[in-house]
Amino acid sequence: MSRVTLILACTTSTLAAQPPVPPPVSTDLNAGVPSDWSIVSLSNAGWNWGSAVGYAGTGGLIMDCAACSSYEETTLWSPWLDLTNDGMIEIGFQCAIIGGSLMLPPPVWVQRDGVGGPAYVYRYGTADLIPPPDEVIPSTNNPFPPLDMGNVQWVSITYPFYAGLNNDSVRIGIGTGVPLGGYALLDEVTIGNLSTFAPAEEASDLLVLRTESSITLRSMRPIDRLEVIDLCGRVLRHQKVGATEAQLPLDGLVGPLHLVRLWRSGVPAVVRVAR
């Protein structure tokens, strides 16, 4: 498999005229792209709606670059959001990344836009990308168009997002950049309150034990992996577990509050941890 350097170019934007709305906002894309959502493309190719390219054969978006001769980039932007009272939110979507003639599936990423313009927040993709993604996700290859929808591997993404400063007018983007052939699919985008729970010793499913130097997580189901996220959404630590107990050292973590995101049977959960 070849290694391809992706140059991620930002598009410029201005604050929208419509008043920002509080979350939650969502679209299943079954009937097309809602009027308050928008698609921005770097050049010629971009997200296109199709009635059967979404998750489970429903409506969704496809970035079809099977015949592209140069790098193409596109982003689906949410409505402008007022996150004054919802500084920590959860972004969820279904996606699929498929390699084309170069056998290298493109990345999918989360972006934010507001004061200072668009910025890339978190990237998902294959380990062969340069620069490497923040998180590796499953992918498929389809070097000979048209795309075979029956052999697409969908991935469910959940990302905890921190609005930060100037959070009264922010929008969220889900984008992809395709180098010389390949495909990306997007469906069921949701932006809402962060799905968290307060762990307690009486909880039967997950037990969180805290000491001055570490946190121990004990679960009735095996923990696949976990990661520590700061309130800017940056992944500070990550580790594979494969057991019902995991110990997380707290040394070196700066700040009063962090998030621990863990996966059990492929399903993510988020725990708030005070430093």
Residue pairs with C-beta under 8 A, 6 or more apart in sequence:
1 103
1 104
1 128
2 102
2 103
2 104
2 128
3 104
3 128
3 129
3 130
4 102
4 104
4 128
4 129
4 130
4 179
4 180
5 130
6 71
6 106
6 107
6 129
6 130
6 131
6 177
6 179
7 71
8 73
8 109
8 120
8 177
9 42
9 73
10 117
10 118
10 119
10 120
11 40
11 42
11 73
11 75
11 118
12 117
12 118
13 40
13 113
13 117
13 118
15 80
15 114
15 169
16 79
16 80
16 169
16 171
18 36
18 79
18 80
19 80
19 82
20 79
20 80
20 81
20 82
20 168
20 169
20 170
21 79
21 80
21 81
21 82
22 81
22 82
22 83
22 84
22 85
22 86
23 81
23 83
23 86
23 89
23 191
23 192
23 193
24 190
24 191
24 192
24 193
25 78
25 79
25 81
25 190
25 191
25 192
26 188
26 189
26 190
26 191
26 192
27 33
27 34
27 37
27 188
27 189
28 54
28 58
28 59
28 187
28 188
29 49
29 54
29 58
29 59
29 60
29 61
29 186
29 187
29 188
29 189
30 54
30 58
30 59
31 59
32 49
32 59
33 39
33 49
33 61
33 76
36 79
37 76
37 77
37 78
37 79
38 76
38 77
39 46
39 47
39 61
39 74
39 75
39 76
39 77
40 46
40 74
40 75
40 77
40 173
41 47
41 72
41 73
41 74
41 75
42 71
42 72
42 73
42 74
42 177
43 70
43 72
43 73
44 68
44 72
45 63
45 64
45 65
45 68
45 72
45 74
45 178
46 63
46 72
46 74
47 61
47 62
47 63
47 74
47 75
47 76
47 176
47 186
48 61
48 62
48 63
48 64
49 59
49 60
49 61
50 59
50 60
50 61
50 62
51 59
52 58
52 59
52 149
53 59
53 60
53 61
53 62
53 149
53 185
54 60
54 61
54 94
54 185
54 187
54 188
55 94
55 154
55 187
55 188
57 149
58 187
59 187
60 94
60 185
60 186
60 187
60 188
61 76
61 185
61 186
61 187
62 147
62 183
62 184
62 185
62 186
63 72
63 74
63 106
63 176
63 178
63 183
63 184
63 185
63 186
64 145
64 147
64 183
65 72
65 100
65 106
65 178
65 180
65 181
65 182
65 183
66 100
66 101
66 145
66 146
66 147
66 181
66 182
66 183
67 145
67 181
68 178
68 180
68 181
69 180
70 180
71 177
71 178
71 179
71 180
72 177
72 178
73 175
73 176
73 177
73 178
74 175
74 176
74 177
75 111
75 118
75 173
75 174
75 175
76 173
76 174
76 175
76 186
76 189
77 113
77 171
77 172
77 173
78 171
78 172
78 173
78 189
78 191
79 171
80 169
80 170
80 171
81 169
81 170
81 171
81 172
81 191
82 167
82 168
82 169
83 89
83 163
83 167
83 168
83 170
84 167
84 168
86 163
86 193
87 162
87 163
87 164
87 167
88 160
88 161
88 162
88 163
88 194
88 231
89 160
89 161
89 163
89 191
89 192
89 193
89 194
90 158
90 159
90 160
90 161
90 190
90 191
90 192
90 193
90 194
90 195
90 270
91 110
91 157
91 158
91 159
91 160
91 161
91 172
91 174
91 189
91 190
91 191
92 156
92 157
92 158
92 159
92 188
92 189
92 190
92 191
92 192
93 157
93 174
93 186
93 187
93 188
93 189
93 190
94 154
94 155
94 156
94 157
94 185
94 186
94 187
94 188
95 108
95 124
95 137
95 154
95 155
95 157
95 174
95 184
95 185
95 186
95 187
96 139
96 140
96 152
96 153
96 154
96 155
96 183
96 184
96 185
97 105
97 106
97 107
97 108
97 124
97 125
97 126
97 137
97 139
97 140
97 155
97 176
97 182
97 183
97 184
97 185
98 105
98 139
98 140
98 141
98 142
98 147
98 152
98 182
98 183
98 184
98 185
99 105
99 106
99 139
99 140
99 141
99 142
99 143
99 181
99 182
100 141
100 142
100 143
100 145
100 178
100 180
100 181
100 182
100 183
101 143
101 180
101 181
101 182
102 179
102 180
102 181
102 182
103 141
103 143
104 126
104 128
104 129
104 179
104 182
105 125
105 126
105 139
105 140
105 141
105 182
106 125
106 176
106 177
106 178
106 179
106 182
106 183
106 184
107 123
107 124
107 125
107 126
107 129
107 133
107 176
107 177
108 123
108 124
108 125
108 137
108 157
108 174
108 175
108 176
108 184
108 186
109 120
109 121
109 122
109 123
109 124
109 174
109 175
109 176
110 120
110 121
110 122
110 123
110 159
110 161
110 172
110 173
110 174
111 118
111 119
111 120
111 121
111 172
111 173
111 174
111 175
112 118
112 119
112 121
112 161
112 170
112 171
112 172
112 173
113 119
113 170
113 171
113 172
113 173
114 166
114 167
114 169
114 170
114 171
115 165
115 166
115 169
118 173
121 159
121 161
121 233
122 134
122 135
122 159
122 233
122 235
123 129
123 133
123 134
123 135
124 133
124 134
124 135
124 136
124 137
124 155
124 157
125 133
125 136
125 137
125 139
126 133
126 136
126 137
126 139
127 133
127 136
134 235
135 235
137 155
137 157
138 153
138 155
139 153
140 151
140 152
140 153
142 148
142 151
142 183
143 181
147 183
152 185
154 185
154 187
156 266
158 195
158 268
159 233
160 194
160 229
160 233
160 259
160 261
160 270
161 172
161 233
162 230
162 231
162 232
162 233
163 170
164 232
172 191
174 186
174 189
176 184
176 186
178 184
194 270
195 269
195 270
196 270
196 271
196 272
197 269
197 271
198 272
199 206
199 207
199 208
199 271
201 207
204 220
205 219
205 220
205 221
206 217
206 218
206 219
206 220
206 269
206 271
207 217
207 218
207 219
208 215
208 216
208 217
208 218
208 271
208 273
209 215
209 216
209 217
209 218
210 273
212 250
213 249
213 250
213 251
214 247
214 248
214 249
214 250
215 247
215 248
215 250
215 260
215 273
216 245
216 246
216 247
216 248
217 223
217 226
217 245
217 246
217 247
217 248
217 260
217 262
217 271
218 244
218 245
219 244
219 245
219 264
220 244
221 244
221 264
221 265
222 241
222 242
222 243
222 244
222 264
222 265
223 241
223 242
223 243
223 244
223 245
223 246
223 262
223 263
223 264
224 240
224 241
224 242
224 262
224 263
224 264
224 265
224 266
225 238
225 239
225 240
225 241
225 262
225 263
226 238
226 239
226 241
226 246
226 248
226 260
226 261
226 262
226 263
227 235
227 236
227 237
227 238
227 239
227 260
227 261
227 262
228 235
228 236
228 237
228 238
228 248
228 253
228 258
228 259
228 260
228 273
229 235
229 236
229 258
229 259
229 260
229 261
230 236
230 255
230 258
230 259
231 255
231 257
231 258
231 259
236 253
236 258
237 248
239 246
239 248
241 262
246 262
248 260
250 275
253 275
254 275
255 275
256 274
256 275
257 272
257 273
257 274
257 275
258 272
258 273
258 275
259 270
259 271
259 272
259 273
260 270
260 271
260 273
261 268
261 269
261 270
261 271
262 268
262 269
262 271
263 269
